[in-house]
Amino acid sequence: QVQLLESGGGLVQPGGSLRLSCAASGSIFRLSDMGWFRQAPGKSRELVAAVTSGGSTNYADSVKGRFTISRDNAKNTVDLQMNSLKPEDTAVYYCYLQAGVSRSWGQGTQVTVSS
């Protein structure tokens, strides 16, 4: 019904940048809230950033000023620009799409920040 394809993860050094992208299919993208969670081993899942169908955004305190979430309704994509990356940002990042009461998840993409 809904498929989310994530890309852009990888290994970067502290202070580096990555841009994650999530492409949605099988849904009415414009009417959906979307965002990113992350989960590191031994830690709870954390909401990193979200953008509503109305365009409002919110961020975890730990990433404010460093990460920017954006959406392109014409392309059915949501991106997460990650700058000034820290080792604490290392996690599997999961894209989600909220359509009404249903939430769909991507498979996750690994982000590793290490020197």
C-alpha positions in Angstrom: 0.0 0.0 0.0 2.7 2.5 1.1 6.4 2.0 0.4 9.1 4.2 1.7 12.5 4.1 0.1 15.4 5.6 2.2 18.8 6.6 0.9 21.8 8.7 1.9 23.1 6.9 4.9 26.7 6.0 5.4 29.9 6.6 7.3 31.1 10.1 7.9 33.6 11.8 10.2 32.5 14.1 13.0 31.7 17.5 11.6 30.7 16.1 8.3 27.3 16.2 6.5 24.8 13.7 5.1 21.5 14.2 3.3 18.9 11.5 3.9 16.1 11.1 1.4 12.8 9.3 1.7 10.7 8.6 -1.3 7.1 7.6 -0.8 4.8 5.7 -3.2 1.3 4.4 -2.9 0.0 7.3 -0.7 -1.4 10.8 -1.0 1.9 12.4 0.0 0.5 15.9 0.2 -2.0 14.9 2.9 0.6 13.1 5.0 2.8 14.0 7.9 6.3 12.7 7.5 9.5 12.6 9.5 12.4 10.7 10.8 13.0 8.6 13.9 16.4 7.2 14.9 17.4 4.3 17.1 20.8 3.5 18.5 21.7 0.1 20.1 20.6 0.1 23.7 18.7 3.3 23.4 15.1 4.2 22.9 13.6 5.3 19.6 13.8 9.1 19.2 11.9 11.4 17.0 14.5 13.4 15.2 12.4 15.7 12.9 9.0 15.9 11.5 7.1 18.0 8.9 3.3 18.1 8.8 1.1 18.2 5.8 0.7 21.9 6.5 4.4 22.5 6.4 5.2 23.0 10.0 8.4 21.4 11.3 9.7 20.3 14.7 13.0 18.9 15.8 14.6 17.1 18.7 16.5 19.5 20.9 19.7 17.5 20.2 19.6 18.3 16.5 18.2 21.8 16.4 20.4 24.1 14.4 22.2 21.2 12.7 19.4 19.2 10.9 16.8 20.5 8.5 13.8 18.6 7.3 12.1 19.5 4.1 9.5 18.0 1.8 8.8 18.2 -1.9 5.2 17.4 -2.6 5.7 17.3 -6.3 8.3 14.5 -6.0 6.8 12.8 -3.0 10.0 13.0 -1.0 11.2 14.2 2.4 14.8 15.0 3.0 16.8 15.4 6.2 19.9 17.5 5.8 22.3 16.6 8.6 25.2 19.0 9.2 27.9 19.2 11.9 27.4 15.5 12.7 28.4 14.1 16.0 29.2 10.6 17.1 26.0 10.8 19.2 24.1 11.0 15.9 25.1 7.4 15.1 21.9 5.4 14.7 19.6 3.7 12.3 17.3 6.4 10.8 13.8 5.4 9.9 11.5 7.5 7.7 7.8 7.4 8.5 4.7 8.6 6.8 1.5 9.2 8.7 -1.7 8.9 6.6 -4.7 9.4 8.7 -4.5 6.9 11.6 -2.0 4.6 9.8 1.8 4.9 10.0 4.2 3.4 7.5 7.9 2.9 8.0 10.9 2.7 5.8 13.5 -0.1 6.3 16.0 2.2 7.9 19.3 3.5 6.9 22.5 3.4 8.9 24.3 6.6 9.8 27.6 6.2 11.5 29.7 9.1 12.6 33.1 8.1 13.6 36.7 9.2 13.4 
